[in-house]
Amino acid sequence: MGEAQVAVANDAYASYWNPAGLGFLDGSELALMHVNWLPGLANDMYYEFFAFRKKYETLGTVGGHLIFLNLGEQTRTSETGEELGTFTSYMSSFSMSYSALISATQSFGMNAKVSYQHLVEIGAGSEKGKGTSTDFGFDVGYMHKQWLLPNLTLGINLSNIGPKVSFIDPDQADPQPTNLTLGLNYALVNTKYNKLNIVYDVDKLLVSSYPDMDWNGDGYIGGYDEDGNLSPGNDFNDEGKLEIAHTDPIYLALFTSWVDDWFLGGDMDKSASDGMGDRVIGGYDWSDDDMDGVIDTEDGEMVKTSGEPGDPGWGPYNEWGQKEVGNAKDRSLSNEIDKLVHNIGLEYWYGKYFAIRTGFYYDKTGKINNPTFGIGLRFAGYGFDFGYTYGETGHPLTNTMRFSLNMEF
């Protein structure tokens, strides 16, 4: 269904998609899934998933899931490219879920989870320590059936709330992929023997990241310390603001991530060069000698300008023909809209026994536009589901297959 599930979440897998969906379920259930992960990229990667849930009449629903992702065998090399053998990488995560009804049509849910990432047993080069990380995080979900219309369900899930993920060097820690998903599920047909639902999810990554950026417009990246004192080679500007690539802490990113690719920021240093070139914005002009309208450095059309950043005539381009001076003005709301991920799906059920599904996954920035197909079977409390992702030859997700089993009791 194109991974559109936040407003569906009607089985044990709800602990992954939206824990609030567990609150509407009765009884108990176990579920398993196996995926040949990214077959277009490698043949030794796979994904295992185990989920459970149980309803307690006076407490609510307790559930959770366990994930194991095998990343296959890697080749370790030295700093000079010499092969030093192989190693295996994997990731795992364990989540406990709780959900309860707020009313007959509304529920909330939450996950508490611990993850372990095992990338490599030793550090790279002279780094001390191992390439492993243990982290924790939370998810919060909400589901509202009969929202605005009798056949419409709203789902909201905020996932991966937690501290930054750090391996060997805490200064190089990366934020967790905190993500907000808004989903709608509308029952087009809802009779005893025929049900047809159309579902739609939209995902927004709540991470604010900035490249090397001239925030104060002086034409340089950094050059000052964090107190605004002149310090050649340092990473701050004269206002004490960090100008090298960085991310906002989560308490800021929840707000700034909506405008970081559009409204926030200054001129970007789009490509670093050797020497002092990676600290200066611009310095080249475009001279289209062959009048073809194309920036072509091989034809010598990028001309170095004289003077200092901010001087009249200082070129807006870098040596590769990429605009740097004034590129902050070129950003628009469309830059934020392009970062949204869209999931749409259709699900048809004949009675309670047989389902046909299709969907589409669209991520413009990630260059993913894959259709999906699937079937489902249910009988005597047992279920089998199969999902298939289609795409262009060579795309990492093409030919991904998901096999799922579940048992209700």
C-alpha positions in Angstrom: 0.0 0.0 0.0 2.9 2.3 -0.7 3.7 2.3 3.1 0.5 4.3 3.8 -0.4 2.8 7.2 -0.6 5.5 9.9 -4.4 5.8 9.6 -4.9 2.0 9.1 -2.7 0.4 11.8 -5.2 -2.4 12.6 -3.1 -5.3 13.6 0.1 -6.1 15.6 2.2 -4.1 13.1 0.5 -1.0 14.5 3.3 -0.8 17.1 5.6 0.2 14.2 3.3 2.4 12.1 1.1 4.1 14.8 0.9 2.7 18.3 -2.5 4.4 18.8 -4.1 1.8 16.5 -3.5 -0.9 19.1 -6.2 0.7 21.4 -9.0 -0.4 19.0 -8.0 -4.0 18.9 -9.2 -6.9 21.0 -7.6 -10.1 22.0 -4.0 -11.1 21.3 -1.8 -11.4 18.2 1.7 -12.5 17.1 3.1 -11.4 13.8 6.3 -12.1 11.8 7.8 -10.5 8.7 10.8 -11.3 6.4 12.1 -8.9 3.8 14.9 -9.3 1.2 16.1 -5.7 1.9 17.3 -3.6 -1.0 17.9 -6.4 -3.5 18.9 -3.9 -6.2 21.8 -2.8 -4.0 23.1 -6.0 -2.5 22.1 -9.7 -2.2 23.1 -10.3 1.4 20.8 -7.8 3.2 17.6 -8.8 4.9 15.1 -7.5 7.5 13.3 -9.6 10.2 10.4 -8.2 12.2 8.5 -9.7 15.1 5.5 -8.1 16.8 2.9 -8.9 19.5 -0.1 -7.3 21.2 -2.5 -8.1 24.0 -5.6 -6.3 25.2 -6.2 -5.9 29.0 -9.8 -4.7 29.6 -9.0 -2.4 32.5 -5.6 -1.3 31.4 -5.5 -0.9 27.6 -3.4 -2.7 25.0 0.3 -3.6 25.5 2.4 -4.6 22.5 5.8 -4.1 20.9 8.1 -5.3 18.2 11.7 -6.5 17.6 13.6 -5.6 14.5 16.8 -7.1 13.1 18.4 -5.6 10.0 21.4 -7.5 8.5 23.5 -5.1 6.4 25.7 -7.9 5.0 29.4 -8.2 4.6 31.7 -5.2 4.1 35.3 -4.8 3.0 37.5 -2.9 5.4 40.3 -0.7 3.9 43.2 1.3 5.2 43.4 5.1 4.8 45.4 4.4 1.6 42.8 2.0 0.2 44.5 -1.2 1.1 42.1 -4.1 1.8 42.3 -5.3 5.4 39.7 -8.0 5.4 35.9 -8.1 5.8 33.4 -7.5 8.6 29.6 -7.8 9.0 27.2 -5.0 10.0 23.8 -5.1 11.5 21.2 -3.1 13.4 18.5 -4.1 15.9 15.7 -2.4 17.8 13.3 -3.4 20.6 10.1 -1.4 21.3 7.5 -1.7 24.0 4.1 -0.1 23.2 1.1 1.0 25.1 -2.3 2.3 23.8 -5.6 3.1 25.3 -8.9 4.6 24.1 -9.7 8.2 24.9 -13.3 7.8 23.7 -15.2 5.3 21.5 -13.6 6.8 18.4 -10.2 8.1 19.6 -7.1 6.5 21.0 -3.5 7.4 21.8 -0.4 5.3 22.0 3.3 5.5 22.6 6.5 3.5 22.1 9.6 3.3 24.2 12.5 1.8 22.3 16.1 0.9 22.4 18.3 0.4 19.3 21.7 -1.0 18.8 23.8 -0.3 15.7 26.8 -2.5 15.0 28.6 -1.0 12.0 32.2 -2.2 12.6 34.2 -3.7 15.5 37.0 -1.2 15.4 37.4 2.5 14.5 38.7 3.9 11.2 42.3 4.9 11.0 43.6 6.2 14.3 40.1 6.4 15.9 39.9 4.6 19.3 36.8 2.6 20.1 34.2 0.6 18.1 31.7 1.6 15.4 28.7 0.7 17.6 26.0 2.7 19.2 23.2 2.1 21.7 20.4 4.6 21.8 16.9 5.1 23.0 13.9 7.0 21.7 10.1 7.4 21.8 7.1 7.5 19.5 3.7 9.1 20.1 0.6 8.3 18.1 -3.0 9.4 17.8 -5.9 7.9 15.9 -9.4 9.4 15.4 -12.1 7.3 13.7 -15.2 9.0 12.2 -13.1 12.2 12.0 -15.2 14.9 10.2 -17.0 12.2 8.1 -18.4 8.8 9.2 -16.0 6.8 7.0 -12.9 8.9 7.5 -10.1 8.0 9.9 -7.2 10.4 10.9 -3.9 9.1 12.1 -0.9 11.0 13.4 2.5 9.6 14.5 5.6 11.4 15.8 8.5 8.9 15.8 12.1 8.8 16.8 12.1 11.4 19.5 15.4 11.2 21.4 19.0 12.3 21.8 21.5 12.3 19.0 23.1 9.1 17.8 26.8 8.9 18.6 29.4 6.3 17.7 33.1 7.1 18.5 33.1 10.9 18.5 30.3 12.7 20.3 31.2 15.8 18.3 30.1 14.0 15.1 26.8 12.8 16.5 23.8 12.9 14.2 20.2 13.6 15.1 17.7 10.8 15.2 15.4 10.8 12.1 12.5 12.4 14.0 9.5 12.1 11.7 6.0 13.4 11.7 3.4 11.4 9.7 -0.1 12.5 9.0 -2.5 9.9 7.5 -6.0 9.7 6.2 -8.0 6.5 5.6 -11.4 6.8 3.8 -13.8 3.9 3.3 -15.1 4.2 -0.3 -17.1 1.0 0.0 -18.1 -0.5 3.4 -20.6 -3.4 3.0 -20.7 -6.8 4.6 -18.8 -8.6 1.8 -17.0 -5.7 0.1 -14.7 -3.1 1.5 -12.5 -0.6 -0.4 -10.3 1.9 1.4 -8.1 4.7 0.0 -5.3 5.8 2.3 -2.8 8.6 2.1 0.2 9.5 4.3 2.5 12.4 4.2 5.8 12.4 6.0 7.8 15.4 7.2 11.4 14.8 8.6 11.8 17.1 11.6 15.6 17.5 11.3 17.1 20.8 10.5 20.5 20.6 8.8 22.6 23.3 7.3 25.6 23.1 5.0 28.6 25.4 5.2 26.7 28.7 5.2 27.6 32.4 5.3 25.0 33.6 7.8 26.2 37.1 8.3 26.9 37.9 4.6 30.6 38.9 5.0 31.6 36.5 2.2 33.6 34.2 4.5 32.7 30.9 6.3 33.8 31.3 9.9 36.9 33.1 10.9 35.8 33.9 14.5 35.4 32.1 17.7 32.0 31.4 19.4 32.3 34.7 21.3 32.6 36.7 18.1 36.3 37.4 18.4 38.5 37.3 15.3 40.1 33.8 15.1 41.3 32.7 11.6 40.3 29.1 10.8 37.6 29.0 13.4 34.0 28.1 12.6 31.9 31.0 13.8 31.1 34.4 12.5 31.5 37.8 14.2 28.1 37.3 15.8 29.2 34.0 17.4 26.9 31.9 15.1 28.2 28.6 13.7 28.7 28.7 10.0 30.1 25.3 9.2 27.7 22.4 8.5 25.6 21.5 11.5 22.1 20.4 12.7 19.8 22.0 15.2 19.0 20.2 18.5 15.7 18.4 18.5 13.9 21.1 20.6 14.6 23.6 17.9 14.3 21.3 14.9 10.6 20.6 15.8 10.0 24.2 14.6 12.9 25.2 12.4 12.7 22.0 10.2 9.6 23.5 8.5 11.6 26.5 7.2 15.3 25.5 7.2 15.4 24.8 3.5 13.5 28.0 2.7 13.4 30.9 5.1 16.4 30.3 7.3 20.1 30.6 6.4 22.4 32.6 4.3 24.5 32.1 1.2 25.7 28.5 0.9 29.3 27.4 0.3 28.1 24.7 -2.2 31.5 23.0 -2.9 34.7 23.3 -1.0 38.1 23.6 -2.6 41.7 23.2 -1.5 43.6 25.8 0.6 41.5 28.8 1.7 38.9 28.3 -1.1 36.6 26.4 1.3 36.3 29.5 3.6 35.4 32.0 0.9 32.0 32.6 -0.8 32.2 33.2 -4.5 35.1 34.8 -6.3 34.5 33.8 -9.9 32.4 35.3 -12.7 30.7 33.5 -15.6 32.0 34.6 -19.0 30.1 32.7 -21.7 32.7 33.0 -24.5 31.0 30.4 -26.8 27.5 31.9 -26.2 26.0 28.5 -25.5 24.3 29.6 -22.2 26.1 26.8 -20.3 28.7 27.2 -17.5 31.6 25.1 -18.8 34.8 25.2 -16.8 36.7 23.1 -19.4 36.2 26.0 -21.9 37.7 28.4 -19.3 34.4 30.3 -18.9 34.8 30.7 -15.1 37.0 33.8 -14.5 38.6 34.6 -11.2 37.7 38.1 -9.9 40.0 40.3 -7.9 39.5 42.0 -4.5 37.9 40.6 -1.4 34.4 39.3 -0.6 32.0 42.2 -0.5 34.0 44.4 -2.9 32.2 45.7 -6.0 32.6 43.2 -8.8 33.3 40.2 -6.5 32.0 37.2 -8.5 28.9 35.3 -7.3 30.1 31.9 -8.5 32.7 29.4 -7.2 35.3 27.8 -9.5 32.9 25.1 -10.5 30.2 27.5 -11.8 27.9 27.1 -8.8 26.2 30.3 -7.6 27.2 31.1 -4.0 26.7 34.9 -3.5 23.0 35.6 -3.3 21.9 32.0 -3.5 19.9 32.4 -0.2 17.5 34.6 -2.2 16.8 31.7 -4.6 15.2 29.5 -2.0 11.4 29.3 -1.8 8.6 27.4 -0.2 8.9 24.8 -2.9 12.2 23.7 -1.4 10.3 22.6 1.7 7.5 21.0 -0.2 10.0 18.9 -2.2 11.2 17.3 1.0 7.8 15.8 1.9 7.3 12.1 1.3 3.9 10.9 -0.1 2.4 7.5 0.3 -0.9 6.5 -1.2 -2.6 3.1 -1.3 -5.8 1.2 -2.1 -7.0 -1.9 -0.2 -9.9 -4.1 -1.2 -11.3 -6.8 1.1 -13.7 -9.5 0.1 -15.4 -10.4 3.4 -12.7 -11.0 6.0 -10.8 -13.5 4.1 -9.1 -12.0 1.0 -7.4 -8.7 0.3 -5.8 -7.1 -2.7 -3.6 -4.0 -2.2 -1.7 -1.5 -4.3 0.0 1.7 -3.7 2.7 4.3 -4.6 5.6 5.7 -2.7 6.9 9.1 -3.8 10.0 10.8 -2.4 11.2 13.6 -4.8 14.4 14.4 -2.9 15.3 10.7 -2.3 14.4 9.9 -6.0 12.0 7.2 -5.0 8.8 6.7 -7.0 7.9 3.1 -6.7 4.5 1.4 -7.1 3.7 -1.5 -4.8 1.3 -4.5 -4.9 0.2 -7.1 -2.4 -2.3 -9.7 -1.3 -3.7 -10.9 2.1 -5.4 -14.1 3.3 -7.2 -14.7 6.6 -8.7 -17.9 7.9 -9.4 -19.3 11.4 -7.3 -16.6 13.1 -4.3 -17.1 10.9 -3.1 -14.6 8.2 -0.6 -14.4 5.4 0.4 -11.2 3.6 2.7 -10.7 0.6 4.0 -7.3 -0.6 6.0 -6.5 -3.7 7.8 -3.2 -4.6 8.2 -2.6 -8.4 10.5 0.0 -10.0 13.1 0.7 -12.6 15.8 -1.8 -13.2 18.8 -1.0 -10.9 16.8 0.9 -8.4 17.7 -0.4 -4.8 14.0 -0.9 -3.9 13.0 -2.7 -7.1 11.9 -6.4 -6.5 11.7 -5.9 -2.7 9.4 -8.7 -1.4 7.8 -8.8 2.1 6.4 -12.0 3.6 4.2 -11.8 6.7 2.5 -14.3 9.0 0.2 -13.5 11.9 -1.9 -15.4 14.4 -4.8 -14.0 16.5 -5.9 -15.7 19.7 
